Amino acid sequence: MKETYNIHVNVVEYVNNPTDYELIYNFYTLYFLQEGNPFDKADKRIISLSGGTPQMNEALYVILSSIYPTHNEFYNIFEEKLIPINHEQTINRIFIKKSCAELLKINEYQSIIEVLKKYKIKDHEPLRLLLNYAHFRKNFDFEKSEECLKEFVNSIHSSVHKEYSFLSLENISDPKNLIKELFS
């Protein structure tokens, strides 16, 4: 690789059980987190995995993507050519989904919106409106909640409006409905 592409190459050998994902993960995590690691100073990391088991390769993808979330290029070597792998996006998507699912479980709707902004997730406007609706409803700001719901309904196809009708707030100015909302 060094001869072909004229770039500095770091070889990291792993000699433990190549099928034990946890051992591999711990080994490489310690390596990449140690001080003086050449990856820390790099503006761009070109990562090429050759040999090893699929578990080793996947562990490296996950570790590198989590420690260095940007400026990575992943490649496989096939017939002495570097084949680009869009693995970073896949890993980030998995992390984003898991993070958002955990935030949703604890009703952190605004945090989910921030995650979507940070990772520049496209076409998330309807989701943002629903999350704002949930946030305002959770905080008893029923007017803003209703506004977000109306915006959301206007942003989707009319054929699916019925699927979201359960979100409509009953007349909140009626004390019975307000009590029902507060204690449901």
C-alpha positions in Angstrom: 0.0 0.0 0.0 2.8 2.4 0.9 4.6 1.7 -2.4 1.4 1.9 -4.5 -0.1 5.0 -2.9 2.9 6.7 -1.2 1.2 7.0 2.1 2.3 6.2 5.7 1.1 2.8 6.8 0.5 1.6 10.4 0.1 -2.1 10.8 -1.6 -3.3 14.0 -1.4 -7.0 14.7 -4.0 -8.8 16.7 -3.0 -12.3 17.8 -5.9 -13.2 20.2 -9.1 -15.2 19.3 -10.2 -13.6 16.0 -13.8 -14.6 16.5 -14.3 -13.0 19.9 -15.8 -9.7 19.2 -15.5 -8.3 22.7 -11.7 -9.1 22.9 -11.2 -7.5 19.5 -13.2 -4.4 20.4 -11.3 -4.0 23.7 -7.9 -4.5 22.1 -8.4 -2.0 19.3 -10.2 0.5 21.5 -7.2 0.6 23.8 -4.8 1.0 20.9 -6.7 3.9 19.3 -7.3 5.7 22.7 -3.6 5.6 23.8 -1.6 8.8 23.7 0.6 9.4 20.8 -1.6 7.4 18.5 -0.8 8.5 14.9 -4.5 8.5 14.0 -5.1 11.4 16.4 -2.9 13.8 14.4 -4.2 12.9 11.0 -6.5 15.3 9.2 -7.8 12.4 7.2 -7.7 8.7 7.9 -7.6 6.1 5.1 -8.5 2.8 6.6 -7.9 -0.3 4.7 -8.6 -3.7 6.2 -6.9 -6.7 4.7 -7.1 -10.2 6.1 -8.7 -10.9 9.4 -12.1 -12.2 10.1 -15.3 -10.3 9.4 -15.7 -9.7 13.2 -12.3 -8.0 13.3 -13.1 -5.8 10.4 -16.5 -4.8 11.8 -15.0 -4.1 15.2 -12.5 -1.8 13.6 -15.1 0.0 11.6 -17.2 0.5 14.7 -14.3 1.7 16.9 -12.8 4.0 14.3 -16.2 5.5 13.5 -17.0 6.1 17.1 -13.6 7.5 18.2 -13.1 9.5 14.9 -16.6 10.3 13.6 -15.5 12.3 10.6 -12.7 12.4 8.0 -12.4 8.6 7.5 -12.3 6.7 4.3 -12.7 2.9 4.4 -11.4 0.6 1.8 -11.1 -3.0 1.0 -8.3 -4.3 -1.0 -9.3 -6.4 -4.0 -6.8 -7.4 -6.7 -4.4 -4.8 -5.5 -6.9 -1.9 -5.8 -8.6 0.1 -3.1 -12.3 -0.3 -3.2 -14.2 2.4 -1.3 -16.7 1.3 1.3 -19.3 3.8 2.5 -19.2 2.2 6.0 -19.0 5.4 7.9 -22.4 6.5 6.9 -23.8 3.0 7.8 -22.2 3.1 11.2 -23.3 6.7 11.9 -26.9 5.8 10.8 -26.9 2.9 13.3 -25.6 5.1 16.1 -28.1 7.8 15.3 -31.0 5.4 15.3 -30.0 3.8 18.6 -29.4 7.2 20.2 -32.7 8.5 19.0 -34.5 5.4 20.2 -33.0 5.8 23.6 -33.8 9.5 23.8 -37.4 8.7 22.7 -37.8 6.2 25.5 -37.1 9.0 28.0 -39.2 11.6 26.2 -36.2 13.8 25.2 -37.8 15.1 22.0 -35.7 18.2 21.6 -32.5 16.2 22.0 -33.5 14.0 19.1 -34.0 17.1 17.0 -30.5 18.2 17.9 -29.1 14.8 16.9 -30.8 15.1 13.5 -29.4 18.6 13.0 -25.9 17.7 14.1 -25.7 14.8 11.7 -27.4 16.7 9.0 -30.2 14.2 8.4 -32.1 15.2 5.3 -35.8 15.2 5.0 -36.5 15.1 8.7 -38.9 18.1 8.7 -42.1 16.0 9.3 -40.3 14.1 12.1 -39.1 17.4 13.6 -42.7 18.7 13.6 -43.9 15.5 15.4 -41.1 15.7 17.9 -41.9 19.4 18.6 -45.6 18.4 19.0 -44.6 15.8 21.6 -42.3 18.2 23.4 -44.9 20.9 23.7 -47.6 18.5 24.7 -45.4 16.9 27.3 -44.7 20.4 28.7 -48.5 21.3 28.6 -48.0 24.0 26.0 -51.1 22.8 24.1 -51.4 25.7 21.7 -47.9 25.2 20.3 -48.4 21.5 20.3 -51.6 21.9 18.2 -49.8 24.3 15.8 -47.0 21.7 15.3 -49.6 19.0 14.7 -51.4 21.1 12.1 -48.1 21.9 10.3 -47.2 18.2 10.4 -50.6 17.2 8.9 -50.2 19.8 6.2 -46.7 18.4 5.3 -47.8 14.8 4.7 -50.1 13.2 2.0 -53.8 13.5 2.7 -54.1 9.7 2.3 -52.4 9.1 5.6 -54.0 11.9 7.7 -56.3 9.3 9.3 -53.3 7.5 10.7 -52.4 10.5 12.8 -55.9 11.6 13.9 -55.3 10.0 17.4 -52.8 12.8 18.1 -55.4 15.6 17.9 -56.0 17.3 21.2 -59.6 17.5 22.4 -60.8 20.9 23.3 -58.3 21.7 26.0 -60.2 24.7 27.2 -62.8 22.3 28.6 -61.7 21.5 32.1 -62.7 17.8 31.7 -60.4 17.4 28.7 -57.6 19.3 30.5 -57.8 17.0 33.5 -57.9 14.0 31.1 -54.8 15.2 29.3 -52.9 16.0 32.5 -53.5 12.5 34.0 -53.3 10.3 31.0 
